[in-house]
Amino acid sequence: MSAMRHSPLSAFKRRRQRGAALFVAMIMVLLVLILAVVGMRTITLESRIAGNMLESQRLQETADGALREGERIIQKYGISLSRCVSGTTNPVDVAKPCYVEEARTDTLGLNTSFTVKKAADGFANPYGFWYPRYVSTVCPEGSSATSALESATTGCTEFYELNAQATASTAVQACGPDAYCLRSTVNLFIK
C-alpha cells in the first residue's frame, strides 16, 4: 500500500484557511468589544438621567413641602397678617407671620425675591424657603375691610400668594437651574 501524499498545493490551502479563521475571530472579538462599549455608554447615560430625575423629584417635593408649611403657618392663627417690618429677614415673627409686600403693586411682577424668607423646618439638602405676599381682601356683602389699615374684619377672606423654593445651597438662589421654585395662593378666613 502506498501512502497518500499530500500535494504542496493542499498544504498551502490549509495554511490560508487557518489565517482566515484568525482574521474572522479577531473581527468578531472587535465587534463584541464595540457592542460592550456602546452598552456601557448607554447604561451610564441612563443612570445619569435617572439621577437627574431623582434630584428633580427631591427638589420638587422639598419646594412643595415648604409651600405647605407656609400655608399651615398662615392659616394657623386665623387673623389678618400685617406687613413685615423693614429690615426683617424672616416673615414669621414670634407671634404670627407677616407678608413681605403686596402682589398687586409689586414692581417685580411675577418674579420672586427671597430677600425676606422663612427657612422651612425639617428640610436639609435640599433646603426649603418660603415667603408670603398679600393679594387682596374679600368681604361678604354688607361688610368691609377696615379702610385705614386694609385689615380684614371678622368674616372676611384674605388672599396671599406664597412663593417657595428648594435648593441644594444653604442660601437662597435665583429660581432656575440652582433652585426649584413653586407658587400658590392661600385664602385665610378671618375668624
Secondary structure, 3 states (H helix, E strand, C coil): CCCCCCCHHHHHHHHHHHHHHHHHHHHHHHHHHHHHHHHHHHHHHHHHHHHHHHHHHHHHHHHHHHHHHHHHHHHHHCCCCEECCCCCCCCECCCCEEECCECCCCCCCCCCCCCCCEECCCCCCCEEEEEEEEEEEECCCCCCCECCCCECCCCCEEEEEEEEEEECCCCCCCCECCEEEEEEEEEEECC
